[in-house]
């Protein structure tokens, strides 16, 4: 069983104690399973919203191996023994958890998307006291793609129209995805453009010819699509597509655990996956 025991706490290198927000959900369970299977890490708390179906249950019961950590809606209880909280919930929940982490000195890995500018400012302020890794996508592959996009945009800065197409499951509540927006930001920065001014998020009716300075976004929602992203550079006589497709949330979980390890030796600061991966 992967939980705190007297023997583990007495070793020279104690396990990294991690709490998970949204523990009853799909991503929460994937994170818990990854922690449970990873040497040197231990589940120290399982948090969920009031009224969540899993409250009171053992957090690893779904794996067939109970760990002794019950899912709770009390942040103080869930974070009491934790060094890091992984949060893939919603902005309102993440900001509530942020306040508790800041008060308790618990570091955070934030994969939540859809924050407003003033909410991002609250996270930046908290990072002056606790270390935070925040990224719209924790996948190692996606972050490598972001680096490729920077290179491609610089090389294809003239004569190519840029469109970003993303697809996710029917339950996703924000659009475009945080990853798509991050891709757009990387491309815009490489081209010296302001994404807020050049982004086009929808087309309908008689729109006129495409403005070559724009970056377009298209969103698909349906079924159980984990996450597909394509950046299309369309020129005359050729087009280049850079695509990343996720077939499992496991890639997000593994990236999150890498982020947790990255935070071990850091007391404060706001970091992203480029920092974690050394990109």
N, C-alpha and C positions, 0 to 999 in steps of 0.2 A: 504493500500500500504506500502510495506516494503522499505522505503527510508528515507533519512535524512529529518527531519522536525524540525521547531523551538521547538515544544513541546518535541520531543525526545532529542534534544541537551541540554535541560535545566534540565533533570532528574538527580537524584543523581548518577545513574549508567547508563551512556550513552551507546548506543549499540556499539559493536565492528564493526568497519568499514572495510569491506573486498572488495578487488578488485579481479576480475577473469580474467586470461589470456585465450585466445582461446575461447572467449565467444560465438562464433557462432557454435562451434563444439559440439559433443555429450557429452563429459565430461564437457565442459564449461556450457552447459545448465543444466546438472544435478547438478553442483555446485551452479549455480544461483538459481535453484528451491529450493535446500536445504537451502541456506541462506535465501531466501524469506520466508520459512516456519519455521525458527528457531527463537524463541524469544531471544532477546539480541544480535542479529546480523543484520547487514544491508548491502546491496550492495552499495558500495561507488564508484565503477568504473568498467567498462567493456572494456577489451582490446582485440584486435584481430590484425592479420597481415594485412598489406596493400593489398587491393583487396579482402578481405574476404567478403562473400555474405551478412553478417549481418551488415556491417558498416552503421552507421547512424540510425539504428533501435533502438527502445526502448529495453533494455536488457531483460525485462520480458514480452514483447509483446506476446511471444509464450505461456505464461501462461494465457493470457486473462486479465491480470491486469497490465497495464503499471506502471512503477516505476519512470519515469523521468530521468533515467540514459541511455544515448545513448552509443552504442558500438562505440569505436573509435580506430584508429591505432596510436594515439599519447600517448605514455607511460606517459608523464608528466601530460597530462590532466586526464588520467585514474587513476593515482596514487596520484593526488593532495590532495584528501580528505581521502585516505586510510591509515589504520594502518598495514594491512597485504595484500600481494598478494598471491593468490593460482595459481600455474602454473603447468599445465599438458601438455605442448606443446612439442616442440622439442629442442634439446640441443642449437642450434644456437639462437632460440628465447628466451629461458630461460636465456641464458648468456647476451643477450641484455637487458632483463628486470632486470637482476641482477645488472647491472651497474646503471640503473636508481634508483632501490630500494636502493642501497648503497648510492647514492648521496642524495636521499630524506629522508633517514632514515625509509624506509618502510620495515617491516619484511616480510619473505617469507616462504611459504609452497611449497616445490618442489616435485612433483610426476613424473617429467620427467625422462626418462631413456635413456641410450645410450651414456653417457658422456665418453670422453677420459680422461686419467689420468691428462693431463695438464688442462683440463676443470674443473675437480673435484678440482684441486688445486686452481683455481680461486674462486670457491665457498667457499672453506675453508678459503681463504684470506678475502673474503667479510664478513664471519661470525665473524671476529674480530671486525667488526663495527655494524653489524645488526644481529638479532637473526633469525636463519633459522632452520626449520625442513625439512629434506630431507630423503625420503625413496622410494625405488622402488615400494612399494605397501603400500597404506594407510589403507587397510582393517584391522580391528581389528582381524578378524579371521585368516588372513594370518600371522600376527605377533605372534599370539598364536601358530600357526603351526611352526613357526621358532624356538620357544622355545622347542617345542616337538621334533623337528629334532635334536637339540643339545643333548637332553637326549637320543634319540634313537641311534644316531651315536656313542655316548660313550659306550652304552650298546652292540652295534652290531659291534664293531670295528674290529673283526676278523671273518672270515668265511662268510661274506656277501658282495655281489657286490652291488654297489649303482648306480642307474640310475635315472635321473630326466627327466620327460616328461611334456611338457607344450603345451597348445593349445590356440590360440587367433584368433580373427577375421581377415579377409583378408586385412584389411587396416593397420595393425600394421607393422611398417617399420624396427624394429630392432629384431634380434634373436641371441641367446635365449632371452627371456624376462628378464627384470631387476629383476623380482621376482625370476625366475629360477636361475639366477646367484647369487642372495642373498642367496637362499636356498643352493646352492652349496658351497658358502663361509662359511655358518654356519656349514655345515657338514665337510668341509675340516678343519676348525679351530678346531672343536671338536676332529678330528682325528690326529691333528698335521701335516697336509699336506699343501702344497702350491697349491692352486687351479690352478694357472697359469701353473704349471708343471704337474698336474695330470688330468686336464679336457680333455675330448675327445668330440668334438662337431659334429662329423659326422663319419659314417662308410660306406664304399663302397668297393666292390670287396673282394678279399681274404685278410682278416685283421689279420688272425692268432687268437690264443686263446686270450681271454680277460685278460688283465693285472689286477690283483686283486687290485692294488693300485690306479686305475683310478676311476674317477667319470664321468659317461657318461651323455650327454645331447641329447634329441631328441625334435624336434620342429615341431608343426603342425600349419598350417595357413589355415583358411577357414571360409566362412559364416560370421555369426555375433556372434561367440563365445566370450563372455566377457572376460573369463580368467579361464583356468583349469590348475592346477599344481598337479603333483603326484611325490613323491619321493619313489622309490622302493628299498627296502633292500631285495635282493634275496639270500637266503642261500640254503643249501642242505636239501631238504624235507620240506621247508617252506619259505614263503616270507611275508614281512610286507610292506603294502602300506599306506603312509600318504598322504591324498588327500585334496585339497581345491578347490571348484568350486564356481565361482561367477556367479550368474544369473542376476545381475543388477549392474550398475556402482554406484548405490546409496550407496553401502558399502564403496566405495572409497571416496565419497562425505562426508559421515558422519565421517569417520576417519579424513578427512582433516579439518573438523570443530573442531574436538577435538584437532587437532594440533594447530589451530588458537587460541583456548582458552589457550592452554599450553604456547603459546608465549606471552600472554598478560603481564606477569610479568617479562619478560626476555628482556634485551636490546641487548645482543650479544651472540654468541655461535652457534655451529653446533650440532643439535640434530637429533635423529631418532625416529621412532615410539615406540621403546622400552622405551625411555625416556618419551614419551607422555603417554604411558599406564602403566608406572611403572613396566615394566618387567625386 
